[in-house]
Amino acid sequence: MTKSIFVVFILLSTFSIAASSSADRVYKQKALDKRCEIARTEKIIPLRQFLINECSKTKALKICKAEYENYGERVGVKVPLFYDLPECEEAAQHLRSNRQGNK
């Protein structure tokens, strides 16, 4: 009887550690993704503003803002910009390691 209680305890402990590790990975992934998006935004905003300013030389500002509001993001077939930044590469690597079962 004592041996079976010990086995159950070991199994529950292992499950608890695995669940904790999984939650830690999810938390870390969210943090890495957020760092990536902040880094991307820091690059995209000035470019977007530049394009709006250039456009507004020949068109109404409202039209230009609408035209470039999603610049740098995935829209239709457009490829999003700046996922090659180190912060984004780190987030992608962490995600790949999770899918491969590595820690």
Gaussian input, Z-matrix of N, CA and C with variables (Angstrom, degrees):
# hf/3-21g

backbone

0 1
 N
 C     1     B1
 C     2     B2     1     A1
 N     3     B3     2     A2     1     D1
 C     4     B4     3     A3     2     D2
 C     5     B5     4     A4     3     D3
 N     6     B6     5     A5     4     D4
 C     7     B7     6     A6     5     D5
 C     8     B8     7     A7     6     D6
 N     9     B9     8     A8     7     D7
 C    10    B10     9     A9     8     D8
 C    11    B11    10    A10     9     D9
 N    12    B12    11    A11    10    D10
 C    13    B13    12    A12    11    D11
 C    14    B14    13    A13    12    D12
 N    15    B15    14    A14    13    D13
 C    16    B16    15    A15    14    D14
 C    17    B17    16    A16    15    D15
 N    18    B18    17    A17    16    D16
 C    19    B19    18    A18    17    D17
 C    20    B20    19    A19    18    D18
 N    21    B21    20    A20    19    D19
 C    22    B22    21    A21    20    D20
 C    23    B23    22    A22    21    D21
 N    24    B24    23    A23    22    D22
 C    25    B25    24    A24    23    D23
 C    26    B26    25    A25    24    D24
 N    27    B27    26    A26    25    D25
 C    28    B28    27    A27    26    D26
 C    29    B29    28    A28    27    D27
 N    30    B30    29    A29    28    D28
 C    31    B31    30    A30    29    D29
 C    32    B32    31    A31    30    D30
 N    33    B33    32    A32    31    D31
 C    34    B34    33    A33    32    D32
 C    35    B35    34    A34    33    D33
 N    36    B36    35    A35    34    D34
 C    37    B37    36    A36    35    D35
 C    38    B38    37    A37    36    D36
 N    39    B39    38    A38    37    D37
 C    40    B40    39    A39    38    D38
 C    41    B41    40    A40    39    D39
 N    42    B42    41    A41    40    D40
 C    43    B43    42    A42    41    D41
 C    44    B44    43    A43    42    D42
 N    45    B45    44    A44    43    D43
 C    46    B46    45    A45    44    D44
 C    47    B47    46    A46    45    D45
 N    48    B48    47    A47    46    D46
 C    49    B49    48    A48    47    D47
 C    50    B50    49    A49    48    D48
 N    51    B51    50    A50    49    D49
 C    52    B52    51    A51    50    D50
 C    53    B53    52    A52    51    D51
 N    54    B54    53    A53    52    D52
 C    55    B55    54    A54    53    D53
 C    56    B56    55    A55    54    D54
 N    57    B57    56    A56    55    D55
 C    58    B58    57    A57    56    D56
 C    59    B59    58    A58    57    D57
 N    60    B60    59    A59    58    D58
 C    61    B61    60    A60    59    D59
 C    62    B62    61    A61    60    D60
 N    63    B63    62    A62    61    D61
 C    64    B64    63    A63    62    D62
 C    65    B65    64    A64    63    D63
 N    66    B66    65    A65    64    D64
 C    67    B67    66    A66    65    D65
 C    68    B68    67    A67    66    D66
 N    69    B69    68    A68    67    D67
 C    70    B70    69    A69    68    D68
 C    71    B71    70    A70    69    D69
 N    72    B72    71    A71    70    D70
 C    73    B73    72    A72    71    D71
 C    74    B74    73    A73    72    D72
 N    75    B75    74    A74    73    D73
 C    76    B76    75    A75    74    D74
 C    77    B77    76    A76    75    D75
 N    78    B78    77    A77    76    D76
 C    79    B79    78    A78    77    D77
 C    80    B80    79    A79    78    D78
 N    81    B81    80    A80    79    D79
 C    82    B82    81    A81    80    D80
 C    83    B83    82    A82    81    D81
 N    84    B84    83    A83    82    D82
 C    85    B85    84    A84    83    D83
 C    86    B86    85    A85    84    D84
 N    87    B87    86    A86    85    D85
 C    88    B88    87    A87    86    D86
 C    89    B89    88    A88    87    D87
 N    90    B90    89    A89    88    D88
 C    91    B91    90    A90    89    D89
 C    92    B92    91    A91    90    D90
 N    93    B93    92    A92    91    D91
 C    94    B94    93    A93    92    D92
 C    95    B95    94    A94    93    D93
 N    96    B96    95    A95    94    D94
 C    97    B97    96    A96    95    D95
 C    98    B98    97    A97    96    D96
 N    99    B99    98    A98    97    D97
 C   100   B100    99    A99    98    D98
 C   101   B101   100   A100    99    D99
 N   102   B102   101   A101   100   D100
 C   103   B103   102   A102   101   D101
 C   104   B104   103   A103   102   D102
 N   105   B105   104   A104   103   D103
 C   106   B106   105   A105   104   D104
 C   107   B107   106   A106   105   D105
 N   108   B108   107   A107   106   D106
 C   109   B109   108   A108   107   D107
 C   110   B110   109   A109   108   D108
 N   111   B111   110   A110   109   D109
 C   112   B112   111   A111   110   D110
 C   113   B113   112   A112   111   D111
 N   114   B114   113   A113   112   D112
 C   115   B115   114   A114   113   D113
 C   116   B116   115   A115   114   D114
 N   117   B117   116   A116   115   D115
 C   118   B118   117   A117   116   D116
 C   119   B119   118   A118   117   D117
 N   120   B120   119   A119   118   D118
 C   121   B121   120   A120   119   D119
 C   122   B122   121   A121   120   D120
 N   123   B123   122   A122   121   D121
 C   124   B124   123   A123   122   D122
 C   125   B125   124   A124   123   D123
 N   126   B126   125   A125   124   D124
 C   127   B127   126   A126   125   D125
 C   128   B128   127   A127   126   D126
 N   129   B129   128   A128   127   D127
 C   130   B130   129   A129   128   D128
 C   131   B131   130   A130   129   D129
 N   132   B132   131   A131   130   D130
 C   133   B133   132   A132   131   D131
 C   134   B134   133   A133   132   D132
 N   135   B135   134   A134   133   D133
 C   136   B136   135   A135   134   D134
 C   137   B137   136   A136   135   D135
 N   138   B138   137   A137   136   D136
 C   139   B139   138   A138   137   D137
 C   140   B140   139   A139   138   D138
 N   141   B141   140   A140   139   D139
 C   142   B142   141   A141   140   D140
 C   143   B143   142   A142   141   D141
 N   144   B144   143   A143   142   D142
 C   145   B145   144   A144   143   D143
 C   146   B146   145   A145   144   D144
 N   147   B147   146   A146   145   D145
 C   148   B148   147   A147   146   D146
 C   149   B149   148   A148   147   D147
 N   150   B150   149   A149   148   D148
 C   151   B151   150   A150   149   D149
 C   152   B152   151   A151   150   D150
 N   153   B153   152   A152   151   D151
 C   154   B154   153   A153   152   D152
 C   155   B155   154   A154   153   D153
 N   156   B156   155   A155   154   D154
 C   157   B157   156   A156   155   D155
 C   158   B158   157   A157   156   D156
 N   159   B159   158   A158   157   D157
 C   160   B160   159   A159   158   D158
 C   161   B161   160   A160   159   D159
 N   162   B162   161   A161   160   D160
 C   163   B163   162   A162   161   D161
 C   164   B164   163   A163   162   D162
 N   165   B165   164   A164   163   D163
 C   166   B166   165   A165   164   D164
 C   167   B167   166   A166   165   D165
 N   168   B168   167   A167   166   D166
 C   169   B169   168   A168   167   D167
 C   170   B170   169   A169   168   D168
 N   171   B171   170   A170   169   D169
 C   172   B172   171   A171   170   D170
 C   173   B173   172   A172   171   D171
 N   174   B174   173   A173   172   D172
 C   175   B175   174   A174   173   D173
 C   176   B176   175   A175   174   D174
 N   177   B177   176   A176   175   D175
 C   178   B178   177   A177   176   D176
 C   179   B179   178   A178   177   D177
 N   180   B180   179   A179   178   D178
 C   181   B181   180   A180   179   D179
 C   182   B182   181   A181   180   D180
 N   183   B183   182   A182   181   D181
 C   184   B184   183   A183   182   D182
 C   185   B185   184   A184   183   D183
 N   186   B186   185   A185   184   D184
 C   187   B187   186   A186   185   D185
 C   188   B188   187   A187   186   D186
 N   189   B189   188   A188   187   D187
 C   190   B190   189   A189   188   D188
 C   191   B191   190   A190   189   D189
 N   192   B192   191   A191   190   D190
 C   193   B193   192   A192   191   D191
 C   194   B194   193   A193   192   D192
 N   195   B195   194   A194   193   D193
 C   196   B196   195   A195   194   D194
 C   197   B197   196   A196   195   D195
 N   198   B198   197   A197   196   D196
 C   199   B199   198   A198   197   D197
 C   200   B200   199   A199   198   D198
 N   201   B201   200   A200   199   D199
 C   202   B202   201   A201   200   D200
 C   203   B203   202   A202   201   D201
 N   204   B204   203   A203   202   D202
 C   205   B205   204   A204   203   D203
 C   206   B206   205   A205   204   D204
 N   207   B207   206   A206   205   D205
 C   208   B208   207   A207   206   D206
 C   209   B209   208   A208   207   D207
 N   210   B210   209   A209   208   D208
 C   211   B211   210   A210   209   D209
 C   212   B212   211   A211   210   D210
 N   213   B213   212   A212   211   D211
 C   214   B214   213   A213   212   D212
 C   215   B215   214   A214   213   D213
 N   216   B216   215   A215   214   D214
 C   217   B217   216   A216   215   D215
 C   218   B218   217   A217   216   D216
 N   219   B219   218   A218   217   D217
 C   220   B220   219   A219   218   D218
 C   221   B221   220   A220   219   D219
 N   222   B222   221   A221   220   D220
 C   223   B223   222   A222   221   D221
 C   224   B224   223   A223   222   D222
 N   225   B225   224   A224   223   D223
 C   226   B226   225   A225   224   D224
 C   227   B227   226   A226   225   D225
 N   228   B228   227   A227   226   D226
 C   229   B229   228   A228   227   D227
 C   230   B230   229   A229   228   D228
 N   231   B231   230   A230   229   D229
 C   232   B232   231   A231   230   D230
 C   233   B233   232   A232   231   D231
 N   234   B234   233   A233   232   D232
 C   235   B235   234   A234   233   D233
 C   236   B236   235   A235   234   D234
 N   237   B237   236   A236   235   D235
 C   238   B238   237   A237   236   D236
 C   239   B239   238   A238   237   D237
 N   240   B240   239   A239   238   D238
 C   241   B241   240   A240   239   D239
 C   242   B242   241   A241   240   D240
 N   243   B243   242   A242   241   D241
 C   244   B244   243   A243   242   D242
 C   245   B245   244   A244   243   D243
 N   246   B246   245   A245   244   D244
 C   247   B247   246   A246   245   D245
 C   248   B248   247   A247   246   D246
 N   249   B249   248   A248   247   D247
 C   250   B250   249   A249   248   D248
 C   251   B251   250   A250   249   D249
 N   252   B252   251   A251   250   D250
 C   253   B253   252   A252   251   D251
 C   254   B254   253   A253   252   D252
 N   255   B255   254   A254   253   D253
 C   256   B256   255   A255   254   D254
 C   257   B257   256   A256   255   D255
 N   258   B258   257   A257   256   D256
 C   259   B259   258   A258   257   D257
 C   260   B260   259   A259   258   D258
 N   261   B261   260   A260   259   D259
 C   262   B262   261   A261   260   D260
 C   263   B263   262   A262   261   D261
 N   264   B264   263   A263   262   D262
 C   265   B265   264   A264   263   D263
 C   266   B266   265   A265   264   D264
 N   267   B267   266   A266   265   D265
 C   268   B268   267   A267   266   D266
 C   269   B269   268   A268   267   D267
 N   270   B270   269   A269   268   D268
 C   271   B271   270   A270   269   D269
 C   272   B272   271   A271   270   D270
 N   273   B273   272   A272   271   D271
 C   274   B274   273   A273   272   D272
 C   275   B275   274   A274   273   D273
 N   276   B276   275   A275   274   D274
 C   277   B277   276   A276   275   D275
 C   278   B278   277   A277   276   D276
 N   279   B279   278   A278   277   D277
 C   280   B280   279   A279   278   D278
 C   281   B281   280   A280   279   D279
 N   282   B282   281   A281   280   D280
 C   283   B283   282   A282   281   D281
 C   284   B284   283   A283   282   D282
 N   285   B285   284   A284   283   D283
 C   286   B286   285   A285   284   D284
 C   287   B287   286   A286   285   D285
 N   288   B288   287   A287   286   D286
 C   289   B289   288   A288   287   D287
 C   290   B290   289   A289   288   D288
 N   291   B291   290   A290   289   D289
 C   292   B292   291   A291   290   D290
 C   293   B293   292   A292   291   D291
 N   294   B294   293   A293   292   D292
 C   295   B295   294   A294   293   D293
 C   296   B296   295   A295   294   D294
 N   297   B297   296   A296   295   D295
 C   298   B298   297   A297   296   D296
 C   299   B299   298   A298   297   D297
 N   300   B300   299   A299   298   D298
 C   301   B301   300   A300   299   D299
 C   302   B302   301   A301   300   D300
 N   303   B303   302   A302   301   D301
 C   304   B304   303   A303   302   D302
 C   305   B305   304   A304   303   D303
 N   306   B306   305   A305   304   D304
 C   307   B307   306   A306   305   D305
 C   308   B308   307   A307   306   D306

   B1=1.4526
   B2=1.5244
   B3=1.3203
   B4=1.4553
   B5=1.5186
   B6=1.3303
   B7=1.4567
   B8=1.5223
   B9=1.3244
   B10=1.4642
   B11=1.5351
   B12=1.3077
   B13=1.4715
   B14=1.5241
   B15=1.3109
   B16=1.4572
   B17=1.5332
   B18=1.3126
   B19=1.4619
   B20=1.5332
   B21=1.3148
   B22=1.4637
   B23=1.5304
   B24=1.3075
   B25=1.4622
   B26=1.5309
   B27=1.3216
   B28=1.4666
   B29=1.5272
   B30=1.3212
   B31=1.4607
   B32=1.5242
   B33=1.3213
   B34=1.4590
   B35=1.5237
   B36=1.3045
   B37=1.4674
   B38=1.5244
   B39=1.3073
   B40=1.4666
   B41=1.5177
   B42=1.3307
   B43=1.4579
   B44=1.5210
   B45=1.3170
   B46=1.4577
   B47=1.5267
   B48=1.3193
   B49=1.4650
   B50=1.5262
   B51=1.3180
   B52=1.4655
   B53=1.5267
   B54=1.3215
   B55=1.4610
   B56=1.5258
   B57=1.3204
   B58=1.4567
   B59=1.5175
   B60=1.3259
   B61=1.4636
   B62=1.5225
   B63=1.3057
   B64=1.4570
   B65=1.5293
   B66=1.3129
   B67=1.4667
   B68=1.5281
   B69=1.3309
   B70=1.4666
   B71=1.5248
   B72=1.3286
   B73=1.4687
   B74=1.5324
   B75=1.3157
   B76=1.4662
   B77=1.5267
   B78=1.3237
   B79=1.4636
   B80=1.5270
   B81=1.3330
   B82=1.4592
   B83=1.5228
   B84=1.3313
   B85=1.4640
   B86=1.5226
   B87=1.3181
   B88=1.4632
   B89=1.5245
   B90=1.3222
   B91=1.4630
   B92=1.5317
   B93=1.3260
   B94=1.4645
   B95=1.5274
   B96=1.3237
   B97=1.4662
   B98=1.5290
   B99=1.3214
   B100=1.4614
   B101=1.5309
   B102=1.3389
   B103=1.4670
   B104=1.5232
   B105=1.3279
   B106=1.4614
   B107=1.5227
   B108=1.3108
   B109=1.4673
   B110=1.5243
   B111=1.3177
   B112=1.4679
   B113=1.5229
   B114=1.3216
   B115=1.4704
   B116=1.5273
   B117=1.3267
   B118=1.4665
   B119=1.5257
   B120=1.3141
   B121=1.4583
   B122=1.5212
   B123=1.3233
   B124=1.4691
   B125=1.5282
   B126=1.3081
   B127=1.4631
   B128=1.5294
   B129=1.3232
   B130=1.4647
   B131=1.5283
   B132=1.3164
   B133=1.4694
   B134=1.5334
   B135=1.3324
   B136=1.4697
   B137=1.5372
   B138=1.3255
   B139=1.4656
   B140=1.5194
   B141=1.3071
   B142=1.4665
   B143=1.5275
   B144=1.3307
   B145=1.4637
   B146=1.5266
   B147=1.3352
   B148=1.4656
   B149=1.5276
   B150=1.3196
   B151=1.4694
   B152=1.5244
   B153=1.3001
   B154=1.4726
   B155=1.5304
   B156=1.3224
   B157=1.4718
   B158=1.5270
   B159=1.3205
   B160=1.4694
   B161=1.5248
   B162=1.3062
   B163=1.4663
   B164=1.5249
   B165=1.3198
   B166=1.4700
   B167=1.5308
   B168=1.3155
   B169=1.4645
   B170=1.5296
   B171=1.3261
   B172=1.4703
   B173=1.5287
   B174=1.3228
   B175=1.4714
   B176=1.5275
   B177=1.3199
   B178=1.4652
   B179=1.5268
   B180=1.3127
   B181=1.4676
   B182=1.5240
   B183=1.3084
   B184=1.4738
   B185=1.5277
   B186=1.3020
   B187=1.4662
   B188=1.5299
   B189=1.3220
   B190=1.4658
   B191=1.5224
   B192=1.3241
   B193=1.4718
   B194=1.5240
   B195=1.3174
   B196=1.4631
   B197=1.5280
   B198=1.3243
   B199=1.4572
   B200=1.5250
   B201=1.3266
   B202=1.4693
   B203=1.5247
   B204=1.3305
   B205=1.4648
   B206=1.5238
   B207=1.3179
   B208=1.4648
   B209=1.5259
   B210=1.3259
   B211=1.4617
   B212=1.5321
   B213=1.3044
   B214=1.4612
   B215=1.5155
   B216=1.3200
   B217=1.4637
   B218=1.5235
   B219=1.3245
   B220=1.4661
   B221=1.5252
   B222=1.3142
   B223=1.4602
   B224=1.5191
   B225=1.3121
   B226=1.4583
   B227=1.5245
   B228=1.3165
   B229=1.4705
   B230=1.5299
   B231=1.3159
   B232=1.4652
   B233=1.5301
   B234=1.2993
   B235=1.4664
   B236=1.5281
   B237=1.3292
   B238=1.4663
   B239=1.5284
   B240=1.3055
   B241=1.4570
   B242=1.5301
   B243=1.3105
   B244=1.4590
   B245=1.5235
   B246=1.3167
   B247=1.4611
   B248=1.5250
   B249=1.3325
   B250=1.4618
   B251=1.5319
   B252=1.3227
   B253=1.4614
   B254=1.5295
   B255=1.3310
   B256=1.4728
   B257=1.5331
   B258=1.3286
   B259=1.4635
   B260=1.5270
   B261=1.3179
   B262=1.4667
   B263=1.5223
   B264=1.3248
   B265=1.4662
   B266=1.5313
   B267=1.3211
   B268=1.4660
   B269=1.5309
   B270=1.3177
   B271=1.4715
   B272=1.5256
   B273=1.3257
   B274=1.4667
   B275=1.5242
   B276=1.3166
   B277=1.4646
   B278=1.5274
   B279=1.3146
   B280=1.4671
   B281=1.5227
   B282=1.3279
   B283=1.4619
   B284=1.5230
   B285=1.3383
   B286=1.4717
   B287=1.5275
   B288=1.3214
   B289=1.4630
   B290=1.5153
   B291=1.3195
   B292=1.4635
   B293=1.5192
   B294=1.3175
   B295=1.4761
   B296=1.5225
   B297=1.3153
   B298=1.4743
   B299=1.5248
   B300=1.3425
   B301=1.4548
   B302=1.5160
   B303=1.3341
   B304=1.4633
   B305=1.5030
   B306=1.3374
   B307=1.4637
   B308=1.4408
   A1=110.65
   A2=118.10
   A3=122.29
   A4=110.56
   A5=116.31
   A6=120.46
   A7=110.71
   A8=118.66
   A9=121.46
   A10=110.83
   A11=117.50
   A12=120.74
   A13=109.05
   A14=116.59
   A15=121.56
   A16=110.09
   A17=117.90
   A18=122.41
   A19=110.02
   A20=117.05
   A21=121.25
   A22=109.84
   A23=116.84
   A24=121.18
   A25=110.89
   A26=117.28
   A27=121.91
   A28=109.67
   A29=117.54
   A30=120.80
   A31=111.67
   A32=117.13
   A33=120.52
   A34=111.37
   A35=117.25
   A36=121.04
   A37=110.43
   A38=116.53
   A39=121.17
   A40=110.20
   A41=116.90
   A42=121.07
   A43=110.69
   A44=116.77
   A45=121.73
   A46=111.07
   A47=117.43
   A48=121.91
   A49=110.04
   A50=117.62
   A51=121.50
   A52=110.90
   A53=117.08
   A54=121.39
   A55=110.48
   A56=116.29
   A57=120.98
   A58=110.53
   A59=116.35
   A60=121.37
   A61=110.21
   A62=117.05
   A63=121.86
   A64=110.33
   A65=117.33
   A66=121.51
   A67=110.14
   A68=116.99
   A69=121.04
   A70=110.80
   A71=116.65
   A72=120.57
   A73=110.76
   A74=116.60
   A75=120.61
   A76=109.61
   A77=116.39
   A78=120.98
   A79=110.46
   A80=116.43
   A81=120.49
   A82=110.53
   A83=117.81
   A84=121.02
   A85=110.65
   A86=116.66
   A87=120.04
   A88=110.95
   A89=117.01
   A90=120.97
   A91=110.86
   A92=116.90
   A93=120.66
   A94=111.24
   A95=116.93
   A96=120.80
   A97=110.83
   A98=115.96
   A99=120.08
   A100=110.46
   A101=117.65
   A102=121.20
   A103=110.48
   A104=116.02
   A105=121.19
   A106=110.52
   A107=117.13
   A108=120.55
   A109=111.89
   A110=117.75
   A111=120.78
   A112=109.88
   A113=117.05
   A114=121.22
   A115=110.74
   A116=116.96
   A117=120.73
   A118=110.68
   A119=116.74
   A120=121.37
   A121=110.95
   A122=116.47
   A123=120.37
   A124=111.61
   A125=117.72
   A126=121.91
   A127=112.39
   A128=116.49
   A129=121.46
   A130=112.63
   A131=117.72
   A132=120.90
   A133=112.55
   A134=119.86
   A135=118.11
   A136=112.95
   A137=116.62
   A138=119.55
   A139=111.27
   A140=115.59
   A141=120.57
   A142=110.12
   A143=116.20
   A144=120.24
   A145=111.08
   A146=116.40
   A147=120.73
   A148=110.52
   A149=116.57
   A150=120.48
   A151=111.65
   A152=116.90
   A153=120.57
   A154=109.69
   A155=116.26
   A156=119.78
   A157=111.26
   A158=116.21
   A159=120.08
   A160=110.74
   A161=115.76
   A162=121.00
   A163=110.95
   A164=116.43
   A165=120.24
   A166=112.77
   A167=116.98
   A168=120.01
   A169=111.27
   A170=115.34
   A171=119.23
   A172=113.64
   A173=116.79
   A174=120.63
   A175=109.26
   A176=115.46
   A177=120.58
   A178=109.74
   A179=116.26
   A180=121.83
   A181=111.85
   A182=116.68
   A183=121.41
   A184=110.75
   A185=116.75
   A186=121.45
   A187=109.86
   A188=116.12
   A189=120.54
   A190=111.76
   A191=117.03
   A192=120.38
   A193=110.29
   A194=116.79
   A195=120.51
   A196=111.02
   A197=115.64
   A198=120.93
   A199=112.79
   A200=116.83
   A201=120.76
   A202=114.48
   A203=117.83
   A204=119.60
   A205=113.33
   A206=118.01
   A207=121.11
   A208=112.51
   A209=116.47
   A210=119.90
   A211=110.51
   A212=115.29
   A213=120.93
   A214=114.25
   A215=117.44
   A216=121.36
   A217=109.50
   A218=116.50
   A219=120.43
   A220=108.34
   A221=114.49
   A222=121.03
   A223=106.09
   A224=116.35
   A225=119.93
   A226=110.48
   A227=116.34
   A228=120.39
   A229=112.22
   A230=117.37
   A231=120.56
   A232=110.09
   A233=114.79
   A234=120.93
   A235=108.43
   A236=118.30
   A237=119.61
   A238=110.48
   A239=115.36
   A240=120.99
   A241=112.77
   A242=114.74
   A243=125.73
   A244=116.11
   A245=117.38
   A246=118.04
   A247=111.07
   A248=116.14
   A249=120.52
   A250=112.20
   A251=117.58
   A252=120.79
   A253=109.95
   A254=117.63
   A255=120.33
   A256=113.69
   A257=116.92
   A258=120.29
   A259=111.29
   A260=116.19
   A261=120.54
   A262=111.27
   A263=116.11
   A264=120.31
   A265=110.35
   A266=116.06
   A267=120.10
   A268=110.89
   A269=116.84
   A270=120.78
   A271=110.78
   A272=116.10
   A273=120.17
   A274=111.15
   A275=116.96
   A276=120.76
   A277=111.05
   A278=116.77
   A279=120.48
   A280=110.38
   A281=116.88
   A282=120.72
   A283=110.78
   A284=116.88
   A285=120.11
   A286=110.76
   A287=117.84
   A288=120.57
   A289=110.53
   A290=116.87
   A291=120.94
   A292=110.32
   A293=116.62
   A294=120.15
   A295=111.30
   A296=116.45
   A297=120.69
   A298=111.26
   A299=116.23
   A300=119.69
   A301=113.81
   A302=117.23
   A303=121.06
   A304=109.87
   A305=114.87
   A306=118.35
   A307=110.84
   D1=-45.34
   D2=-179.95
   D3=-63.14
   D4=-37.80
   D5=179.81
   D6=-64.22
   D7=-40.91
   D8=-179.54
   D9=-68.65
   D10=-34.77
   D11=176.58
   D12=-65.32
   D13=-40.58
   D14=178.83
   D15=-62.86
   D16=-43.21
   D17=179.40
   D18=-63.08
   D19=-44.05
   D20=178.13
   D21=-61.94
   D22=-42.40
   D23=178.49
   D24=-60.56
   D25=-44.41
   D26=179.68
   D27=-63.39
   D28=-44.42
   D29=179.66
   D30=-62.95
   D31=-43.32
   D32=178.70
   D33=-65.91
   D34=-38.72
   D35=178.25
   D36=-64.17
   D37=-43.11
   D38=179.37
   D39=-62.76
   D40=-43.88
   D41=178.71
   D42=-62.58
   D43=-42.23
   D44=-179.86
   D45=-62.77
   D46=-42.45
   D47=178.60
   D48=-65.40
   D49=-42.37
   D50=179.46
   D51=-63.97
   D52=-42.53
   D53=179.52
   D54=-64.94
   D55=-41.26
   D56=178.47
   D57=-64.18
   D58=-43.02
   D59=179.08
   D60=-62.86
   D61=-40.67
   D62=179.41
   D63=-64.53
   D64=-43.80
   D65=179.01
   D66=-64.49
   D67=-38.89
   D68=177.34
   D69=-62.09
   D70=-41.74
   D71=179.97
   D72=-64.76
   D73=-41.35
   D74=179.26
   D75=-63.56
   D76=-45.22
   D77=178.98
   D78=-61.04
   D79=-45.70
   D80=180.00
   D81=-63.56
   D82=-40.93
   D83=179.63
   D84=-61.77
   D85=-43.86
   D86=178.90
   D87=-61.92
   D88=-41.23
   D89=179.10
   D90=-65.16
   D91=-43.00
   D92=178.67
   D93=-65.35
   D94=-41.02
   D95=178.07
   D96=-62.33
   D97=-40.22
   D98=179.57
   D99=-65.37
   D100=-43.05
   D101=177.17
   D102=-59.43
   D103=-41.17
   D104=178.50
   D105=-61.03
   D106=-49.37
   D107=-177.60
   D108=-65.07
   D109=-35.33
   D110=176.31
   D111=-65.02
   D112=-45.28
   D113=179.30
   D114=-62.60
   D115=-42.04
   D116=178.17
   D117=-62.93
   D118=-44.91
   D119=-178.98
   D120=-61.06
   D121=-39.89
   D122=178.70
   D123=-61.94
   D124=-28.72
   D125=177.36
   D126=-85.33
   D127=-38.29
   D128=-173.96
   D129=-74.96
   D130=-42.27
   D131=-173.97
   D132=-55.45
   D133=-48.94
   D134=179.43
   D135=-63.50
   D136=-38.07
   D137=177.71
   D138=-65.00
   D139=-42.77
   D140=178.71
   D141=-61.36
   D142=-44.43
   D143=-179.64
   D144=-64.42
   D145=-40.36
   D146=177.30
   D147=-59.66
   D148=-46.71
   D149=-179.51
   D150=-64.08
   D151=-38.83
   D152=177.61
   D153=-64.45
   D154=-44.06
   D155=179.73
   D156=-62.17
   D157=-44.32
   D158=179.55
   D159=-64.31
   D160=-43.39
   D161=179.87
   D162=-62.99
   D163=-39.36
   D164=-175.37
   D165=-69.83
   D166=-7.80
   D167=174.45
   D168=-71.22
   D169=-23.72
   D170=-177.96
   D171=-123.31
   D172=-11.82
   D173=-178.53
   D174=-132.73
   D175=168.69
   D176=177.00
   D177=-66.91
   D178=141.70
   D179=-178.78
   D180=-55.48
   D181=-40.45
   D182=-179.82
   D183=-60.23
   D184=-41.74
   D185=179.02
   D186=-65.47
   D187=-44.33
   D188=-179.06
   D189=-63.70
   D190=-42.55
   D191=178.32
   D192=-60.97
   D193=-42.84
   D194=178.82
   D195=-65.34
   D196=-37.99
   D197=-178.44
   D198=-66.76
   D199=-35.07
   D200=-174.39
   D201=-112.11
   D202=10.29
   D203=-176.30
   D204=-61.91
   D205=-27.02
   D206=-179.16
   D207=-109.43
   D208=16.16
   D209=-179.48
   D210=-56.43
   D211=131.04
   D212=178.42
   D213=92.30
   D214=-10.36
   D215=-179.37
   D216=-102.08
   D217=165.26
   D218=176.35
   D219=-75.44
   D220=115.74
   D221=176.94
   D222=-136.39
   D223=116.92
   D224=-177.36
   D225=61.11
   D226=-121.58
   D227=-178.44
   D228=-95.85
   D229=-1.59
   D230=179.75
   D231=-67.19
   D232=136.79
   D233=178.84
   D234=-84.10
   D235=132.65
   D236=178.26
   D237=-68.50
   D238=151.11
   D239=-176.73
   D240=-94.23
   D241=154.72
   D242=167.65
   D243=68.61
   D244=24.99
   D245=171.48
   D246=-79.30
   D247=1.46
   D248=176.42
   D249=-92.86
   D250=3.02
   D251=176.58
   D252=-66.26
   D253=151.08
   D254=-179.01
   D255=-54.38
   D256=-38.49
   D257=179.94
   D258=-64.09
   D259=-36.46
   D260=-179.93
   D261=-76.86
   D262=-36.36
   D263=175.93
   D264=-62.17
   D265=-40.65
   D266=178.74
   D267=-63.98
   D268=-42.97
   D269=178.35
   D270=-63.31
   D271=-42.39
   D272=179.63
   D273=-65.77
   D274=-40.32
   D275=178.82
   D276=-64.21
   D277=-41.39
   D278=178.30
   D279=-63.46
   D280=-41.44
   D281=178.34
   D282=-64.18
   D283=-43.93
   D284=178.13
   D285=-62.19
   D286=-40.40
   D287=-178.61
   D288=-65.09
   D289=-33.81
   D290=177.62
   D291=-68.54
   D292=-41.01
   D293=179.96
   D294=-67.93
   D295=-28.41
   D296=-179.57
   D297=-86.37
   D298=-5.85
   D299=178.69
   D300=83.42
   D301=10.16
   D302=177.02
   D303=-86.94
   D304=163.12
   D305=178.37
   D306=-119.13

